[in-house]
Amino acid sequence: MKILIPLHNFITWNGGVDLIRLIVTALRSVADEQPLQLVFAMPEAWPGETREATQLRAMTHEFTQGWPVLDCGDDGRSISRLAVEVGATIVFPSMQPIRGSHVRKVGYIYDFQHRDLPGNFSAAERAQRDEQFTAIAANSDAIFTTSRFVAEAVQRHLGVPAQRVLTLPFTPYAQPSWFATASADAQTRHATGERYAMICNHFWIHKDHATALRAFAQVVQRPEHSDLNLVMTGATSDFRDPAHFEGIVALIRSLGIESRCRILGLIPKGDQIALLRAARVLIQPTRYEGGPGGGSSYEAIGLGLPAVLSDIPVNHEARADGVDYFRVGDVGDLADTLLRVLALPRHEPAIDALLEQSQARLRHAGRSLLAGLQGLMLPRVA
């Protein structure tokens, strides 16, 4: 099977890059079981591309190594043309609607936040997402999702039959390369201190940093946590509310925890993982996600790190050892949960054991994806 993976739209946000990395890693893990080729379609850089976008584009080199990466135009027609030129069996996953029937196509729907939390979007933005998702569904042989939560919404909102929805199993994992950077070196580079909790989310309005910051302010009032810091990674801009990040910074000041908070922004993946390995706990306060716990939960759980997640429905698909839940938006419940988790002895799993467990999870995900893709060699969804 030859799979064309369009990087269009995925490389515009860190979570998209992380998702493609996971898909590729899962597929690589089963490449010894049957013939498999991957080809990547790289969209052209646009004039005035931001530094952040250039960073994200560069991150793809980590997981595309060994496979062709071909330049491609920005639209679905260009992707379709490239798929024919390289003899692809299927295009997967695509955030662009691809018309025509020359090659099978699996579209990607990330979530329906615009319907579930409409107040986060303007009427025009909601209409644009509905139009985009309808076009993707109408021009795809199947739809790919990262959770059962979104899979059910795809069936409900877009009328896609259940047998034409391919859902990625929850796959927390770690890779050998994630242990290349020493945690102490990353801590020194980013001045994090040695004892800290982490939030690895973009500073977007639905991520609810405010609840986590208020809970953290309560936790550090306890003498036993007087040395605890909070390290936050992720892009600091949200087009829906340009003033949101400034509000977060103002909240930190008002809580009197400036000296304990390190906002690092978007940092190299190796550094982010190295910091995560040495953290005491991952905090995921999000009010909405398309995948269980967001990408950082996959990584933290894969590394054996305790994770405290908001109890929104999709996050309950992230059931695993070391995962605790708190009532979404509840500062006191989050503070109590963190105190309970922080009181537990720190346990550092052996790297070999983590990698062995990760390999088993990745193979399960890879086999699931390939079985789903192979089943699509049938007439496409009407």
PyMOL commands that set and color helices and strands:
alter all, ss='L'
color gray80, all
select helices_A, chain A and resi 10-12+14-29+51-59+61-64+76-86+113-116+118-120+123-138+148-158+162-164+176-179+183-190+205-207+209-219+223-225+244-255+258-260+269-278+294-302+313-317+331-342+351-374
alter helices_A, ss='H'
color red, helices_A
select strands_A, chain A and resi 2-6+37-43+69-72+90-94+104-108+142-145+165-167+196-200+229-233+261-265+281-284+307-310+323-326
alter strands_A, ss='S'
color yellow, strands_A
deselect
rebuild
show_as cartoon
